[in-house]
Amino acid sequence: MKLNYSEPKIFTGGVDISSWSKLHPKEKEKALSKDWYVYYSFREPKSGKLKRQTNIKGGANKFKNKKERYHILRILQKSLLIVLEQGYNPYADNKSLGDYLIDKLNNQGQQQPQQPVRQPQQHLVLHAPNTNHSETETSIKQAFNLALELKSNVMNNNSFTKYKSRITRFEKWLLAEGYTNNSYISDINKKTVIQYLNNVLQSSSPRNRNNTRTDIASFFQVLEDNEIIKENFVKNINVLKAIPERNKTYKPKEEKEIFDYLRETDPILLLFVQFVSYNFLRPIEVCRLRIGDIDVADKKLYVRAKNQPVKTKIIPDILLRELPDISKSKTTNYLFTPDIIGGEWDIEETNKRDYFTKRFKKVKDHFNLGVDYGLYSFRHTFITKLYREMAKNTSPSEVKSRLQLITGHSTIKALEQ
């Protein structure tokens, strides 16, 4: 037998609600300027054909944002489908749909007194998501401000800048999706975060999506630790498989040609590359080095790494021979500056790294090297050379364990990648 009704649908101003985040602000404004409603058809007794019934708005259009308006209409849609399946007939029942629903709720309450149902108002007024919150709950604006303030005190400048950027983009997305600064942080659920992460994935890469997930999980962990939310549900969101970025290793001929070229054209950049190569440092770690971090007499190097406060490394003789006399320089001066070895250069360390990256770009252009090559490639090149040399007489697992102590990787997996 044919159904006597069609499945209730939601009219959202003539746009696809699943693509809301991709719409232009003017398209969103135009859609919200129209009435949104739930519509359905019911089979007319005389003609036997489905006939469109009165649209159901439920007071949703008094809200001027997509989130609250759509939330109300979704509840209406589900409620309508339930009563249609239970036999509601607009042609047979003299009651309005609102009265019919109220009677159904009353009957359920009488049958199950242990689970009282709150009586809806006369005209089936549905409440916005925020009306059941207590006044002591934290708003979205307060939560974001608190988390960023606390994180700024425990993260270094470089890490916090990236963290703040991702968290701020998440906040802006929430506001674009219909939340307001006065909405409650507890209204954000796992589904909302997954929707945002899918948006990040579509516009960037799995790696960036995973990094964004990590930062948002850290954000909600702060809220959980401060008893603002009950549970950090972001930790339960899956991590996507992401291919690690590949910095290609240089061939022996390429390595020799680059070193010879730098020796003639840019001695400062050559020494920078040698610190990356012979001491297996990251470019940003080289930028952090001060004169006082270099102990020539004891052949020791002290550097702040990303995974530990300070790590000590032995300076190999091949690098000591290349190092100029720095005994007369101030210990507080930076080892590398644009023009001299051992000078003042008070800018952000990320800007220093970017400066030397752009400076090395001229070398890449000279040798027609692609985007897979860079300063970081020298670290990979010399770690690989050392691994091959050590692996001649030792098992791979033992070599990796010994090599991890030399390179400073926090885990074997990081070393393998």
N, C-alpha and C positions, 0 to 999 in steps of 0.2 A: 504494500500500500504506500502511496505517496504521503510524505509528511505534510501536515497542515500549515507549516510555517517555514520560513527561510531562516537561516542562521543570522542572528543579529550582528550588524557591522557598525563600525564607527566612522562617521564623516569627520575628517580632520582638516577642513578648510581647503580641500582639493590638492593636498600634497601627500607624498608617501612618508608616513611617520617614521619608518625604519631608516630613512635617509635624512632625518631632521638635522643631525650635526653637520651635514655637508651642504645644507641649504644656505643661500645668501641671506644676510640679515633682512633685506627687503622682502624676500620670499617668505621668511618666517613671520614678519610683521603683517604681510598681506593675508597669510593663512589665519593668523590669530584675530584679524579684524572681522572674520566671518564667524557665524555660529557653528559650534561643533555639537554633534548629537549622535545618538544611537538610533539606527533605523532597521526595520524588518518588515516582512510581508506575511500576511495570514490568508489562508484560503477562505474565500467568500462562500457562504453556504449556497446561494442561488446559482452563481455562475460556475462555481467549482474552480475558479482561478485564484492565484495568489494576488492579493491586493495590498499595496503599500499602506502601512498604518501610520498613525501620528508619530512624528519624531519625538524622541525622549531626550531632554536636555539635562534635567536633574540639577539645575543651578550651576552647571559646570562653567558656563560662559562668563560668570562674574569674576573668574580668575583670568588674569592676563598673561599667563605663562603656560607653556606646553606641558610641563611636568604635572602640575596640579590638575589642570583641565583634563588631561588624558587619564590620569589616575582615577578620577571620578567616573569618567565614561567607561573605563574598563570594568569597574565594579558594577555599574549599571548593565553592561553587556553580559557579564557572567550571571548576574541575578536574573535578567530577563530570560536567558537561555534555560536556566534551571526551572523557572515557573512554566515556561512553554513545554518543557519536557514532562512536567508534572500535570499538564492538562489545561493550563489557562487558555481561555478562548475569548477574545475581545467581543465576539458576536453573541456568545451565549451568556457570559457573565455581565451582570449589570454594574458591577463595581469597576472603578478605575484600576489601572495597573498598580498604582500606589496603594490603594486600599486593599487590593488583593494580596500584595506582599506583606502588609501589616498583619492581615488575618493569618497568613501562613506563619509568620514569626510568632504570633500569639499562640497558635495551636502547638507549635514546637515547644514553646515555653511551658504550656500546660502538661504536655506529654513528658518533658524532661525538666522537672523543677530544680534538679541539682545543677543545671547549666542555664541560669537565667539569661534571657536575651534582652539587650537594651532596646527599648521602644523607639523606633524612628519617629521623626516628626510627621505631621499630617501630610505634607506634600513630598515625602520621600527626599528630604534634604540630606545629602551626603556630605560628610565632613571632610575638609582638606586634611592632608597627612599631618599637619603640625598641631591640630587642635587638641590632641590628647596628650601633649607633652606638658611636663611641669615647668614652672617658671625657672627652676634651678638648672635646667639642662643647658648645655653649651651650644651656642650657635656655630655655624660654619666659619664665620669670620673669626670668632674667638678661638676656635680650635686650630685654625691655620696659623694665626698669630702666635699662639702659645707654642705649637710644635716648632715653628721656625726659630723662635726666640731661644728655646731650650737647645735645639740642635746647633745653633750658632756658637754655643759655649763649649761644645764637645767635639766639633769637627774643625779640621784645618780649613783655611780660606779656599783652597782649590776645590776640595771635596764639597764644602758647603755651597759654593757658587753653583756647582752642577746640581746639587740636591735642591736648592731653592728654585732653580730654573724649572726643574721637572714638577715640583710640587705646585709652583705658581701656575704653570700651564694646566695642571689638573683642576685647580681652583677656578680658573677662567672658563674651562670647559663646563664645569658644574653650573656656573652662572649662565652660560649660554644655553644650557639644557633645561632651564626653568627654575633651578634653585636660586635662592637669594642669600644675601649675607646673613639675614635673620632666620633662615631655615636652620633646622637642627642637624647637627653632625650625625646623630643617630638615625636620621632618615636615609643616609647613604648606606647601601647594602652591597653585598658581594656582586649581585647582578649589575649594579651601576658601575662598579670598578671594572668588571669584565668588559662591559660595553666600551668604556674609555680605553682599555688596553687594546681592544680590537681596532679602535679608531687609530691608535698609535701604530699598530702593526700595519694597517693598510697604507698609512702615509710614510712609513719609514722602513724598519727591518725587524726581524725577530730579536736580534741582539738589543736594539734600543727598547723594544717592548719589554724584554726581560729586565733591563736596567730600570725602566720606569716602574715595573712591578716591585722591584726591590726597594726603591725609594718610597713608593706609596705604602708598602708594608712597614717600612721603618717609621713613616709618619703615623700610621694607625697604632704602631707599637707604643709610641710616645703617649698617645691618647689612652691606650689600655693601662699603661704603667701609672698614669695619673688618674685612673678610675673615671675617665670621661666616657668611655665606651666599655661594654662588658667583655668583648672578645675582638681580637685582631683577626678578622676573617680573611684578610688578604694573604696571609701565610698559606692558606689552603688552595689558593689559585695556582694552577699548574705553570711550570716553566717550560717554554717552548724550546725545541732543539734549534740551536743557532750555531752556524759554522763560525769558528773564531776568525777574527781578521788575520790575514796572512801577510806578514812582512817577509818578502823573499830574501833569501840569503844571497850574498854576492859570490860570484865565481872567483877563484884565485886570481885570474887575470884582471877582472874588473876591480877587485880590491887593490891590487898593486897599482893599476893605472890611476885610480882615484887618489891613493895616498901620494903618488908622485906628482899629480896635478895640484893637490892642495899644498904640498911642500913648496911649490914654486909660486902659487897664486894667493894662498890664504893660510899662513902658519897658525893663526889663532883657531880657525875652524878645524885644522888638522889635529891640533892638540885636543880639541873638544871631542872629535871622532875617536881619538886614541883612548880617551878616558872611557867612552862608551864601549870600545872594543876590548881593551886589555883588562879593565876592571868590571866588565859586564854590567855597567850602570845604565839606567834609563836616562834618556836625555834630560828629563826634568830634575833628576837627582844630580846630574852634573851641574845644572843651573843653580842648585842650592849650595854648592861647595863654596866655602870661604877659605881664606889663607890659613886660618887657625885649624881647619879640618885636615890639613896635610901635615903629617909628621914624617919628614924626609929621613931623619936620623933613625927612626924605628921602623921605617917603611910601612907606615900605617895610614889608612884613610878612614875618616869618620864621616858618615853620610846619613841624612835622614831619609829613610825609605818610606814607601806608602803603606807597608804592612808591619812596620815596627818603628819605634821612636828614633833610635840611632843604631846603625850597624857598622861594625868594624871590618875593614877589608885590608888585605895585604897588597901593597903596591908592587907589582912585578918590576924587575930591573929594566925591562925594555921600556917601561913607561917612565921610570926615574931618569933614564938617559935623555928622554925627550923634554923633561920638565925644566923650564928655565929657573934661574936663581930667584926665589921668592922670599929670601930671608929678611930683606929690608922692607917688605910690604907690611901694612897694618894687618893684624890678624882678623880684624872685622871686615876687611875688604873682600869682595867676591872674587873668586879665582878667575871667572870668565866675565868679561865685559865686551862690548862691540869693538873696542880699539886697543885695549891693553890686557895683559895678564896681571891680575891683582889690582882692582880699582873699585870705585863706588858705582853702584848701579841699582838704585832703589825704585824698582818697579815690580809688579806682580810676577811671580815665578812662571806662571803660565804664559805671560807675555814674553818673557825671556826665551822660553822654549819655542814659542811661535817665531821669534826673531831668528833663532838659529835654524829652525826648519826652513824658513823662507830663504835664508842665506845659503843653505845647502841645495835649495831648489835650482840655483844657478849652475851648480855642479851636475845635478841630474840632467838639466837641459843640455849641458855640454856633451854628456855621454849618452843622450837619448834614452834615459832610464824611465820606465813607466811609473804609474801611481803605486805599485806594489813595493817600490823601493824607497827607503828613507833613512834617517839617522838611526831609527830603531833597528833597521836591518843589520847594522854592524853588530849589535848585541846578539842577535840571533845567529849571525854568521860565526862569531867567535865562540859562542856556546856550543854550536854544532861541531866546530873544529875540535874543541876540547873533548867533547863527548866521543867523537870518533877515535881520537888518540887514546883516551882512557879505556875504550871498549875493546882495544886490541888484545888485552890480557885479562879482562874482567867481565863478569856477567852483566847484562844490561841493567838488571835491577840494582846491583851493587853500584854500578856507575851512576845511575840516577840518584841514589841516596847520597853519594859523595858529591855529585855535581850540584845537588840542591843546596848544600851548605856553602858552596862557592858562589853560586849565582844569586842566592837570596830569595828564591821563590818560596812562597809560603806552603805550597803543597806539591806533591809529585805530579798531580794532574795539571797544575799550572805550568810546571816545567815541561811536561809532554806537549802541551798545546803550543 
